[in-house]
């Protein structure tokens, strides 16, 4: 959740502790469950994780991958990454961390939760928290403020626990120097590349060889089931012009929903912030309080608040605007700030108010009393709401009426004849590549492929509206005759043979190189031996001449082990490589890079330490997983 909407989410904490549970939170978190389903997904030290919680987390993870793959997750991908186990492990880890927090007495207070939410850029406008953005975002995510705040509380709690666990870790000068030497060491290699296109020119074969190869690989050419459908599409857009409300209806809606248009009291404020450093002692805190009190006194004596704020405030979002925060409502600010603001009179200057951000001097510009937005302000909003609701009702009314008539008529074709309408018809399509009308409707496509030829679908939801379809043709999965796929088989056969030829040629060069050296072996086979030149370990391209798979193996070579055990397949070809030399990197760069290197090493240490800490929690825990969840 917060990993997406916060700009500074690349920390070690996110990458580990929240990395362990990020799958759960990535779509605004799992929230608190809305039903009391008692089926169990797991029990962790006696604490139950409900199956409903697991299902919601798994659904969120699926949505995440659907977005990543633009609606089409590759077949078998979720099984390959063991997504079900990932989600369950994430939920178990979450409970373990919460239990450990309770044991250690670590909590996340309401003020901390509020401060965290106020800092989220997605809820800000011009650098300030915007209650409207917050409300709309939560409605869009189908979350209540309580659910969202609970997820934020968990995030803060995990951060505190992680900080506590890794406190005291440090990186020594020697560790930094050793890592610098290792990462900046340079290597020079020789290489021979055998390209597949070159080998393809040498491939010859008889019709019998092609047929024999096809027989051995028939399953690779098995076709996917295909459908041809005719369908009736009831479009939402065609109905919208019928659902425009009248002025009287808009007025009636407004009268019936007046409470929805109330705007609570807001207060227009400015502030000056003096931040308190995290490591500040009591003396420093008092010094800053006295400085804030001095600024407040100067303003009370006549200095312009905005000018003082521009000069002294440490709030980057408002200082340049003279401390301007604009109108704010209750719940939009941390509690001490809010309590002060809502106890002030218009024009009043507060004394220093302390919050988690530091000391504030506050000016209340004016009070905007609670009011109800006028009908003129919300007319268009009401019209859209009424039209949208009516359109959906009318859409389903028409679809149900059409469906009943289709059944009574004996099918979609007779219905179309009776109603004198033209049905749409698709060409043959596979489940993985449906026609455009079904392109964003995977559930509808799945339902259609469950039908047989001549069967009528139920009413299916598609992006444009609703659809009723009849399967005209269903072609079962089958293995085609060679003649049908000869061009494809020929391409695959030539590619496979060329790979064999190139592989054999590369291995022949490697065998000769063990006796004569790589460049001599290449010359003996009529091939070119090239040099990478010296490149550092951090350069995964070998000076721009090699693919990463090749450079990764090259770094393992040495004067005593100059050749790899086997050739390397990469970038439509095969590589034979040999060690030519190694040298130290430029030592003069160590001092300038040391600070950044130490930060990176510390992050790595923290990640490893946290990983081991969580592993130990799991080892000590009593974790029970029902058989149906473990399978």
N, C-alpha and C positions, 0 to 999 in steps of 0.2 A: 504494500500500500504506500507507505511513506517512502519506500525505495524509489517509486516512480515519480512522486510529486515533489520531492525535495531535491534541491540542486546539489547538495553536498553529500549525496548518498554513496559515494565511492569509498567509504572508510573501511578499515579492516573489520570493524564491528559488523557492518552490513554483509561483508563478504563471508563472515563465518557464522556468528551466533544467529543473525537474521538470515544469513545465507542458508543455514540449516533449516530455517522455517519460511524462507522467502516465498516458496511455492504456495504456502497457505495464504500469505498476505498480499500477493502481487495484484489481486483484483479487489483492493479495499478491504481485505481481511475476511475472516469467516464470520465475524460478529457473534452475538449470542443467539442461540437457536430459538426459533419461534414456536416450536412444538415440543412436547414432552415424549418423544419417541424413546423407548427404553432399550432398544437393541444396542448392543455394545460393539464398538470397533476395537477397543483395547482397554485394559485396566493397568494402570501404572501406579505401583505402590498403593493399591487400594482405591485409587482415583479413576473414575470411569470416563473414557472418551466415547461419547455417543456416536452411533452409526450415522445419525443425521449430521453431526459435525463433520465426520469424515466425508460424507457424500457431498456436502457443500464445498469443502476444501478441494475435493477432487474435481468437482464441476468448475470451480474457479480456475484450477490448473489447466483443465481442458480448454476453457475460454482463452487463456493466455497463449496456448500453443496454436489455437485456431487463428488468433490475431497475428501471431508470428508467421504462420504459413498462409495467411490471407484466406482463411476459411477451409483449406484443404490440407489436413494433416496427412503426411505420407503414410501409406499402409504399413502397419507393423511398427511404426515409430514409437508409439506409446509403450508397446510391449518391450521394445528394444531398450528404452531408457528406464524401464520398470517404474512407470509413473505411479502406479497404485502403491507400491512399496515406498517410494519417495514421499508421497503425501502422508502415509501412515507414520513413517519415521519422523517426519516433520512435526506431526501432532504429538507424538510421544516425547520428542525433544522439548517441545514447548511446555508440556506438563512437568517434565523433569526440572527445567529451569525455574518454573514458577514455584515448585516445591522447594527447591534449594533457596530461592529468595525468601520464602516464608521461614525456613529454618534459620537463615542468617538475619532475619528481621529487616530485610530490604523492602522498601515500599516506593510507590510512585504517587505523590500527592495530587490532589485536584488542581492546585496551583501549577504544578509542573506540567500536568496534562494540558491545561489551558494555555500556558506559555508556549508549549510545543506546537499546538494547533495554530496559534497566532503567527508562528514563524513559517508556516507552510506557504510557499509562493503561490500554489494553486488557488489559495483562498484570499489572495491579496490583489488590490488594485492600486496602482501608483505607490506601491511599497507599503500599503496599509491593509489590515484585515478588513474584508468585506463580508458582512453577514449574509447578504444575498447570494454571493458566490458559494459560500459554505453550504447554505441550505439547498441550493440547486444541485451541487455536487453530490450531496448525500441522498437527495431524492433520486438522482440518476443512478446511483449505486444501490438503491433500494436498502438503505441503511438508516436507522434512527441515529440521532446524535449520541444517545447512550451507547449504542453498539460501536460507533466509530470511536468514541472517546475511550471505550474499553480496549480497543485495539491499540490506540495510541499509548494507553497506560502500559500495555504489555511491552511495547517497543521501548519505552523509557526504562521499564524494569529490567529488560534484557540488557540494555546498555549499562545500567548500573552494575549488574552482576558481572558482565564481561569486564568492566573496568576494575572491579574488585579482584577478579580472578587473575588478571594479568599484571596487577600492580607490582612493581619491583623489578620487572623485566628490563634489561638494558642490553645495549650492543657495545662491546669493547672496541678499542682502537685496533687491536690485533684481528678481531673478527672482520672488521670493515676492510682492513688492509688485505687480508686473505681473500675475501670475496672480490675486491677490486682486481687483485692479481689474476684470479681465476677467470673473471668475466672479460678481462681485457687482453688476455693472452691471445696471440694471433697465430694462425696456421695457414700454410700454403699447400695446396694439393694439386696433383695432376688428375685429369679425368678424360675418359673417352665416352662419348655418347653414341649409342646405336639407335637411330630413329625408326619408329614403326613404318612411316610412309616409305622409307627406303627399302625395307624388307618386303612390303606389300608388292613391290614391283617384281619380286622374285617368286611369288606364289603362283603355282600352276596346279591344276587339278582336272580330273575327269568327271563326267556326269555321275559315274558310279560312286566316286569318292564323295561328291556332294550329297548324293542320296543317302549314303551310309552315315555321313555326319548328321544329316537331318534326322534320321531314324534314332540316333543316339541322343538327340537334343529336342525331341518333339515337344516335351512338356514346356519348353521355353517359348513355344509359339502358340500355346493354347489361348484361344480367344476368350475375352471376358463376355459375360451375358450382355445382350443388347436389346433395347426396347424401341418400338415405334408406338407413339401414342397420339390419340386425338384428344383435344381438351377444350373445355369451356372455361374462359378466364373472366371472372368478375373483377373489374379494376376499381380500386379505391378512387383513383383520380376522376373516373367517369361519374362518380356519385357526389363528389364534393360540391358541385354546383347546385345540387338539390338540397344541400343541408345548410345553406347560409341562413343564419337566424335573422329575424326582424328586429327592429329597434325595441318593440314591445317585449320580445323574448329576452333580449339582452338586459333590459331594465328589470324584468322579473327575476332573472338569474342573479343580478346584482343585489336585489332586495333579499333574496333567499340566502345569499352567501356573504352578507355584509361583514361577518366576522373574519372571513378570509382576506379581506382587504384592509384590515387594521394595521397600522404602522405604530409600533410601540414608541414610547418616548425616547428621543435621542438627545445627546448632548454634544455640542460643537466645541472641541477642545484643541489646545496646543500644549506641547510639553517640551521640556529640556531634560535630556537623559545624561547622567554621569555614570558610566558603566563601572561596575565593581569587578576587578580581576578575580579569577577563580581562586588564586592562591593568596588573596588579600587577607591580612591579619586584622584584628579588631582596631588597631591604630589606624590602618589605612582606610578602613570602612568609615571611621569617625571623621577622618580628614575629608573624605569625599562628601559626607553628610554636611559638614560645616561649609564646604565650598558651595554645595547646592543651596544651603540656607542663605549664603551671601548673595548668590544670584537672585534668589527670590526677593531679598530685601532691596536690591538695586532696582528691580522691576517695580516693586511697590512704591519706591521713591520717584518713579517717573520714567525710567529707561524703557525703551520699546522692547516688548517681549520678543518679537520676531527677530530683531537685530541681535539680542543676547543669545537667542537660540541658534542663529546661524553661526555665531562665533564659538559657542561653548558646547552645544549639544553633541553627543556622541551617537545619536540615532541616525544612521546613514539614510534612512528612508524619509525622515522629516526635517532634519537639520537645515538642508538647503531651502526648505519651504517655510522657514521661520518657525519650525516646530509644529506645523499644521498637521493635525490628524483627521480633521473633518468631523462629521456627525458620527457618533458611536452609540450603540445600544447596549443594554445589559447583556452580559454573556460574551461580549466581544473582547473583553480586556481581562488581564489577570486580576484576581479579586482585590488586592490592596489598592490598585489603581482605580478599579471600578468603584469601590466603596468611597474613595476620596472624591471622585468626580460627581457621584450621585448624592453627595452630601454638601456640595458647593452651591453657591449662588452665582448667577450670571455676572461676569466681570471679576470674580474673585481669583486671587492667586493663592495656590496651596503652599504649605510648607513642604519640606522634602518628604516624599513618600517612597518607601522602599518596596521593590518587587524583585523577582528573580533576575531582572535585567540590570538593576542598579537603583540609584536615587533619581527621583523625578521631581521637577518643579512643574506644576500644572496650572494652566489658565483656562477657566471655563468661559468661552466666548458668549454662548447663548444656549438657552434651553429650547428644544423643539418638542413641544408637547405631543402626547399620543394623539393620533388622528386616524381617520378613515379615508383612504384614497378615494377621490371623487370618481363618479362614473365615467367622466370624460377621460380620466387617466387610464382606466382599465378596460375601456370599451373593446379595443382590438383584441386584448388578451381574452376577454370573455367570449368574443365571437369565435376565436380559434378553438377555445375549449368546447363550446357547444357544437361547433361544426365537426370537430374531431370525434366527439362521442356519438353524434348522430350518424356520421359516416360509417363508423364501425358497426353500429346497430343495423343500419340499412344494408351494409355489405353482407352481413350474416343472414339477415332476413331474405335477401334476394338469393343468396347461395342455397339456403335451406329450401326455399320455394322451388328453385330450379332443380335441386336434387330430388325432391319428392316427385316432381313432374317427370324427371328422367326415369325414375324407377317405374312410375305409372305407364310411361310410354314404351317401356321395354328396352331402354338403352339410350346412349348418348346420340347415336345416329338418328333413330326415329324421333327423338326429342327435337333435334336440330331441324329435321324436315317439317315437323308440326309447327315449330316456332319461326320457320323460315329464316334461320340464322346460319352463318358460316362458322364451322368449327375450325380451330387451329390444329395443325398436324405437324408433328416433329419428324425429323429424319431419324435414322437409327443412331442411338447413343448408348454409351456405357455409363455405369454408375459414377465413374471417376470424372466424366466429362459431359455433364447434362446440358441441355439447351439453356439459353440465357434466361428464360422464364423461371428455371429451376436452379439457377447457378448459386443462389444464396439461400437455398432451402434444402439442406441435407436430409432433414426428417421426411420431407415430401418425397425426395428421390428414393430414400430407403423404402418408404411405403409402396411406391410404384414397383420397385424391383421385387417386392414380395408377392406381387400379383402374377397371374397367368394370362395368356392371350384370351381376350374376350371379357375379362373381368373389369368391373368398374371400381374406381377408387372411392374413398370417402372424400369429404370436403377437406382439401389440403391448403394450408397457409403458405403463401409465397410472398416475396417482397412487394409485388404490385397489388396484391389483394388475396383472393381465394381462387382455387382451381379445382375443377372436377375433371378427371381424366379416365379414358378407357384404353386399355392395352390392345393395340391392333395386332402387333406382332411381338413375339418374344423368342429371340434366338438364344438357345442354350450355349453354354460354354462348350467348345469343341476344339479338337486338334485339326487344323486345316491340312489339305493336301499340299505337297511340296510346290506344285505349280502355282498355287494361290499366293505363296509367300516366297517365291524363288529369289526375288531381288534381295529381300531382307536376309534370307538364309545365306545367299552368296556373300553379302557384305560381312556377315558375322563369321562365316567360314574363313574368308580371306584374312580378316582381322585376327582370328585365333591362330591361323597358320603363320601369319607374319610375326605374331608374338612369340611363337615357338622358335621361328628362325632367328629373330633378334636375340632371344634369350640364349639360344645355343651359341650364337656368335659372341655375345658378351662373355659368357662363361668360358669360351675357348680363349679369349683374350686374357681373362683373369688367370687361367691355368698357366698360360705361357708367361705372364707377368711374374708369377711366383719363382720362375727360374731366371728370367732375363731382365725384369723391370717393366713397368707399365708402358712407358713410351716406346720402348723397343718392341714389346708385344704388339702394340697398336700398329707400328710400322710394318711388322711382319704380316699383319692381316690386311694391310692397305687402308688403315683407318687413321684418323688424326688424333693426336694427343694434345690436349690444351692445359693451360695452367690457370688457376684461380687468382694467383697472387695472394699476399698475406691479407687475411680478414679476421676480425675479432669474433669471439664466441657469440656476441650479441647480434652479429650480422647473419640473419638466417638465409640470406641470398647468396652467400659466398662471393661477395663483391659484385652482385648482380648477375652472376653467371650460372648459378645453380639453384635448384628447388630446395625447399626446407628439408625434405626427407633425406636428401643427399648430404647437406651440410651437417645435419644431426649425426649421421654416421661418420662423417669426416672428422668430427671433433674427438672421436674415440681412437683415432689412429695415432701412431707415434713412430719414432725411429726404430724401435724394437718390434713394432707391430704395424708395418707400413701398408698392408693390404687388408681389406675387410674379408670376412668369411664368405660372402656371396656378393653377387651383383645387386644393384638397386633399381627397382622399377619405379619410374616417375615421369610425368609429363609426356605420355605417349612415347616412351622409349626406355632404354636401359642404360645405366651408368656403371662404369668400372672406374674406381677411384684409387689413388695411391698417395701416401704421405710424402711430402717433399721438404717440409721444414716447419719449425715452430719458433716463435720469439715472444719476448715479454712486451706488454703494451707500454704506452708512454707513462712513466711513473709521475711525471710532473702534474698530471691531471688529478691525482688522488686528492690533494688538499681542496681543490675547488668542487669536487664531486662528493666529498666525504659526508657532508651533512645530509644530502639527499639519499645517499647510499645507506647511511645509518637509519634514517627514517624507514626506508624500504625493508631493511633487515629486521628492524623492530616489529614492523607490521607482520612479516613472515613468522617471526618468533611468536607473536601473539596468536596468529592463526593456528600454528601448530600446537601451542599450549592449550588454547581453547578447545581444539579438536580432541586432544587427549583428555582434557577435563570432562568433556561431554561423554566421551567413550567410557570413562571411569564411572560416571553417573549411571550410565546404562548397564554396566557390568554389575553394579551394586544393587540396581533396582529389581523389583519383582514385577515383571512385565508379562501380562497374559493377553494373548491374541486369539480370538475364536478361530476355529478351524476354517470357517468359510472366508474369514478375512485374510488368513495366512496363505490361502491357496492362490 
